[in-house]
Amino acid sequence: MTISITIANQKGGVGKTTTAVNLAHGLALEGKRILLVDFDPQGQCATILGLKQEPGAFDLLISEESLNQVARTTDRQGLYVVLGDKKTGTAQTVLSVQRSPISYTHERLVIPAEKDGFDYVLIDTSPSVGELQVQALWASDGVLIPCSVDYLASDGVFSIIKTLEKIHEEFDWRGNIMSVLPTFYDDVTRESKATLEDLRQNFSKFILKPIHRATILRECAVEGKTIFELAPHSRAARQYGDLVDFILNWNQETG
């Protein structure tokens, strides 16, 4: 059975793509067959993996090419990708104009992925609210919400939760919130500690241990490598390893 996970936050700069890529590779290292899908017009999944951007998401959703046509192998065993670029923004516009059914992305992406034997589909979304993000959320069994530990951090989480509640009420979404993942945590600063405490008070049911701010994560993007490749013994690798363990043990019935 394929588990689909959307990584989302309606606030930018929260480490969403970094989380999506490292989680995808971490799961692949555990022997899982992973499909990472980039629904963000910035196309940064390709950059972090050292690949060239291409309109895979557009071709899948708008040109209606099959998943087998747009999915690409990587040089990481078990990790496959559907890449994105600026045409992904066009895809969102077209889906809105065409008034595509809420199930469209699920039918084009998740169902074929299950037939192809993927264990997990991870969807990285843009911070802007739109048809593509809503469809990705509806297509997911679980939603992972990265949240930078800074001023007004809770606002972005509350926004995505309200969107999920709306999708549940209006379109009978049957998935769950998996967790809120604090990112860019700095245990030296008062603001960071206070914000983390605020997140824990507001989202105690969902909050995970934080990912610390780390220069090595920025270096990964420059080198086109994941944290497990560039610095496998670093604190950041251990923390993302903990996230991988959480996902492997997540029960979607009680998520």
Buried (B, 14 or more C-beta within 10 A) or exposed (E): EBBBBBBBBBBEEBBBBBBBBBBBBBBBBBEBBBBBBBBBBBBBBBBBBBBEBBBBBBBBBBEEBEBEEBBBEBEBEBBBBBBBBEBBBBBBEBBEEEEBEBBBBBEBBBBBBBEBEBBBBBBBBBBEBBBBBBBBBBBBBBBBBBBBBBEEBBEBBBBBBEBBEEBBEEBEBEBBBBBBBBBBBBEEEEEBBEBBEBBEEBBEEBBBEBBBBBEBBEEBBEEBBBBBBBBEEBEBBEBBBBBBEBBBEBEBEEB
